[in-house]
Amino acid sequence: MDKQAIIQVDTVSKHYGTNNAIKQVSFQVKKGEIFGLIGKTGAGKTTLLELLSGNQILDEGAVKVMGFDMGTEGDKLKEHINIFSQSTSLVDRLTVREALDMFQGFYHQKNNVDGILKQFGLTAYEDKVVRRLSGGLRQRTTLAIAVVNDPSIVFLDEPTTGLDAQAKKEYWAILAALKLQGKTIVIVSHDMTEIQYHCDRVGVMREGSLVACDSPTKLIAELPGGGLTMEAVYMHYAVSNAGGVGV
């Protein structure tokens, strides 16, 4: 395994009865990377994200995150990771600052709330009730909540769904700033333009298997017959019957 890897996934499988949701998946994520996961609905992306974040128990294989074995030591990672949730139902009636304060209370490790509000462009809205914010500001608030414990790794599942172009641009600017701070970001997205221009490496899921894994540039360059975009990569690996993995 690469010594720079902060996440190590080795032949992992997850079953739900007769449904093999994840099949013998192996890959690594390096510290400070933005690592994307793409694939059709039902390909296993969200299940894999839940395994990495400790919200699901794997059936076979091994996952190590920051050196901790997720099978036996997942509880030790609570202070070091966080996962984004699109839902704001838990904090809809709270102000932005109240929401951050509440979630920070769940952790021993703290981040500076005033600093978070400033970094995420939320200072002017700190006394506003979350449910009355625009979609873009709600998404920023949920991402701000995901860093209240100053995590080393942030897991994001379709965080920009429903946002307009400007809100997406602002959201990715925040993610770029988090990367500069040394954060590792694992993101599931169906937006191939975002994946192409913002991710360091991308894993492509198909029917529970990882069928390709590399930088967007290399994935595009290695397409049979040539290709110009991650959309072409998606169609080739996630939709067609193409196989083979480069990890």
C-alpha positions as CSV (number, residue, x, y, z in Angstrom):
1,M,0.0,0.0,0.0
2,D,1.1,3.6,-0.7
3,K,2.5,5.2,2.4
4,Q,0.8,8.4,1.3
5,A,-2.7,6.8,1.3
6,I,-5.0,8.1,4.0
7,I,-7.7,5.6,2.8
8,Q,-6.9,2.0,1.9
9,V,-9.6,-0.3,0.5
10,D,-8.7,-3.9,-0.1
11,T,-11.0,-6.4,-1.8
12,V,-14.1,-5.0,0.0
13,S,-17.6,-6.5,-0.5
14,K,-21.0,-5.6,0.9
15,H,-24.1,-7.8,0.6
16,Y,-27.8,-7.1,1.2
17,G,-29.2,-10.6,1.1
18,T,-28.7,-11.7,-2.5
19,N,-27.8,-8.2,-3.6
20,N,-24.0,-7.8,-4.0
21,A,-23.9,-4.1,-3.6
22,I,-20.1,-3.9,-3.5
23,K,-17.9,-6.6,-5.2
24,Q,-14.2,-7.0,-4.4
25,V,-13.4,-3.3,-4.6
26,S,-9.8,-2.1,-4.0
27,F,-8.3,1.4,-4.3
28,Q,-6.5,4.1,-2.3
29,V,-7.0,7.8,-1.6
30,K,-4.0,10.0,-0.9
31,K,-3.9,12.6,1.8
32,G,-5.0,16.0,0.4
33,E,-6.7,14.6,-2.7
34,I,-10.2,15.3,-4.0
35,F,-11.3,11.8,-5.0
36,G,-14.4,11.4,-7.1
37,L,-16.8,8.5,-7.3
38,I,-19.0,8.2,-10.4
39,G,-21.5,5.7,-11.8
40,K,-25.1,5.1,-12.5
41,T,-27.7,5.1,-9.8
42,G,-27.5,1.8,-8.0
43,A,-23.8,1.2,-8.9
44,G,-22.7,1.2,-5.3
45,K,-21.3,4.7,-4.8
46,T,-23.3,5.7,-1.8
47,T,-22.8,2.2,-0.1
48,L,-19.1,2.5,-0.7
49,L,-19.1,6.0,0.8
50,E,-21.0,4.7,3.9
51,L,-18.4,1.9,4.3
52,L,-15.5,4.4,4.2
53,S,-17.2,6.7,6.7
54,G,-18.1,3.8,9.1
55,N,-21.9,4.1,8.6
56,Q,-22.0,0.6,7.2
57,I,-20.2,-2.6,8.2
58,L,-18.3,-4.4,5.4
59,D,-18.8,-8.2,4.8
60,E,-15.5,-9.0,3.3
61,G,-12.1,-7.4,2.8
62,A,-10.6,-4.5,4.8
63,V,-10.8,-0.7,5.0
64,K,-8.2,1.4,6.7
65,V,-8.8,5.1,7.2
66,M,-6.0,7.1,8.7
67,G,-4.4,3.8,9.8
68,F,-7.5,2.7,11.7
69,D,-9.2,-0.6,10.7
70,M,-12.8,0.3,10.0
71,G,-13.8,-3.2,11.0
72,T,-12.6,-2.9,14.6
73,E,-11.6,0.7,15.2
74,G,-14.2,2.7,13.4
75,D,-15.3,4.4,16.6
76,K,-11.9,6.0,16.9
77,L,-12.4,7.9,13.7
78,K,-15.4,10.0,14.8
79,E,-13.2,13.0,15.6
80,H,-11.3,12.9,12.3
81,I,-13.9,12.4,9.6
82,N,-17.4,13.8,8.7
83,I,-20.0,13.2,6.1
84,F,-22.1,15.7,4.3
85,S,-25.9,15.3,4.3
86,Q,-28.1,17.1,1.9
87,S,-30.9,17.2,4.4
88,T,-31.2,20.2,6.7
89,S,-34.2,18.9,8.6
90,L,-32.3,18.6,11.9
91,V,-31.4,22.3,11.8
92,D,-34.1,23.9,9.8
93,R,-35.5,25.8,12.8
94,L,-32.1,26.9,14.0
95,T,-30.1,29.8,13.0
96,V,-26.8,29.1,11.1
97,R,-24.7,29.8,14.2
98,E,-27.0,27.7,16.4
99,A,-26.7,24.8,14.0
100,L,-22.9,25.0,14.0
101,D,-22.8,25.2,17.8
102,M,-25.1,22.3,18.2
103,F,-23.1,20.0,15.9
104,Q,-19.8,21.1,17.4
105,G,-21.1,19.9,20.8
106,F,-21.0,16.3,19.5
107,Y,-17.2,16.3,19.2
108,H,-14.2,16.8,21.6
109,Q,-12.2,18.2,18.7
110,K,-13.4,21.7,17.8
111,N,-13.0,24.1,14.9
112,N,-13.4,27.9,15.3
113,V,-17.1,28.7,14.5
114,D,-16.3,32.4,13.7
115,G,-13.6,31.2,11.3
116,I,-16.0,28.8,9.7
117,L,-18.6,31.4,9.2
118,K,-16.1,33.7,7.5
119,Q,-14.6,31.0,5.3
120,F,-17.9,29.8,4.1
121,G,-19.3,33.3,3.5
122,L,-22.0,32.8,6.2
123,T,-21.1,35.6,8.6
124,A,-23.9,37.9,7.3
125,Y,-26.4,35.0,7.7
126,E,-25.3,33.6,11.1
127,D,-28.6,34.8,12.7
128,K,-30.8,33.7,9.9
129,V,-33.0,30.6,10.3
130,V,-31.6,27.8,8.0
131,R,-34.9,26.9,6.4
132,R,-35.3,30.5,5.1
133,L,-31.9,30.5,3.3
134,S,-31.5,30.0,-0.4
135,G,-30.6,26.5,-1.6
136,G,-26.9,27.5,-2.1
137,L,-26.6,29.0,1.4
138,R,-28.3,25.9,2.9
139,Q,-25.7,23.7,1.1
140,R,-22.9,25.9,2.4
141,T,-24.3,25.6,5.9
142,T,-24.4,21.8,5.7
143,L,-20.8,21.7,4.5
144,A,-19.9,24.1,7.3
145,I,-21.5,21.7,9.7
146,A,-19.3,18.9,8.2
147,V,-16.1,20.7,9.3
148,V,-17.1,21.8,12.8
149,N,-14.8,19.1,14.2
150,D,-11.9,20.1,11.9
151,P,-11.9,16.7,10.2
152,S,-9.1,15.3,8.2
153,I,-11.5,13.7,5.7
154,V,-14.8,15.0,4.4
155,F,-17.2,12.6,2.6
156,L,-19.7,14.3,0.2
157,D,-22.7,12.7,-1.5
158,E,-24.1,14.7,-4.4
159,P,-23.5,18.1,-2.5
160,T,-24.2,20.4,-5.5
161,T,-27.4,18.8,-6.7
162,G,-30.0,21.4,-7.4
163,L,-27.6,24.4,-7.2
164,D,-27.3,26.9,-10.0
165,A,-24.0,27.6,-11.8
166,Q,-22.9,30.4,-9.5
167,A,-23.7,28.5,-6.3
168,K,-21.8,25.5,-7.6
169,K,-18.8,27.8,-8.4
170,E,-18.9,29.2,-4.9
171,Y,-19.2,25.7,-3.4
172,W,-16.2,24.4,-5.3
173,A,-14.1,27.4,-4.3
174,I,-14.8,26.4,-0.7
175,L,-13.8,22.8,-1.4
176,A,-10.6,24.0,-3.1
177,A,-9.8,26.1,0.1
178,L,-10.3,23.0,2.3
179,K,-8.0,21.0,0.1
180,L,-5.3,23.7,0.5
181,Q,-5.7,23.2,4.3
182,G,-4.7,19.6,3.8
183,K,-8.2,18.1,3.9
184,T,-9.0,15.0,2.0
185,I,-12.3,15.1,0.2
186,V,-14.2,12.1,-1.2
187,I,-17.1,13.1,-3.4
188,V,-19.9,11.3,-5.2
189,S,-21.4,13.3,-8.0
190,H,-23.3,12.9,-11.3
191,D,-21.9,16.2,-12.6
192,M,-19.1,15.1,-15.0
193,T,-17.9,18.7,-15.6
194,E,-17.3,19.2,-11.9
195,I,-15.6,15.8,-11.6
196,Q,-13.3,16.6,-14.6
197,Y,-12.1,20.0,-13.5
198,H,-12.0,19.5,-9.7
199,C,-11.0,16.0,-8.9
200,D,-7.4,14.7,-8.7
201,R,-8.5,11.1,-9.3
202,V,-11.8,9.4,-10.1
203,G,-13.1,5.9,-9.5
204,V,-15.8,4.6,-11.8
205,M,-18.4,2.2,-10.3
206,R,-20.5,-0.2,-12.3
207,E,-22.8,-2.8,-10.7
208,G,-20.9,-2.8,-7.5
209,S,-17.4,-3.1,-9.0
210,L,-14.7,-0.5,-9.5
211,V,-14.1,-0.7,-13.3
212,A,-11.6,2.2,-13.7
213,C,-9.6,4.5,-11.4
214,D,-7.2,7.3,-12.4
215,S,-6.9,11.0,-13.0
216,P,-9.5,12.6,-15.2
217,T,-6.8,13.4,-17.8
218,K,-5.6,9.8,-18.0
219,L,-9.1,8.3,-18.0
220,I,-10.0,10.6,-20.9
221,A,-6.7,9.9,-22.8
222,E,-7.1,6.1,-22.5
223,L,-10.6,6.0,-24.0
224,P,-10.7,3.7,-27.0
225,G,-11.0,5.8,-30.1
226,G,-10.3,8.9,-28.2
227,G,-12.5,11.2,-26.1
228,L,-12.5,14.7,-24.8
229,T,-14.6,14.7,-21.6
230,M,-15.4,12.8,-18.4
231,E,-18.9,12.4,-19.9
232,A,-17.3,10.1,-22.5
233,V,-15.5,8.2,-19.7
234,Y,-18.8,7.8,-17.9
235,M,-20.5,6.4,-20.9
236,H,-17.7,4.0,-21.7
237,Y,-17.1,2.6,-18.3
238,A,-20.3,3.2,-16.3
239,V,-22.9,2.6,-19.0
240,S,-21.3,0.3,-21.5
241,N,-19.9,-3.2,-20.8
242,A,-16.2,-2.0,-20.6
243,G,-14.1,-3.5,-17.8
244,G,-10.7,-3.4,-16.3
245,V,-9.3,-1.3,-13.6
246,G,-6.3,1.0,-13.3
247,V,-5.7,1.8,-9.6
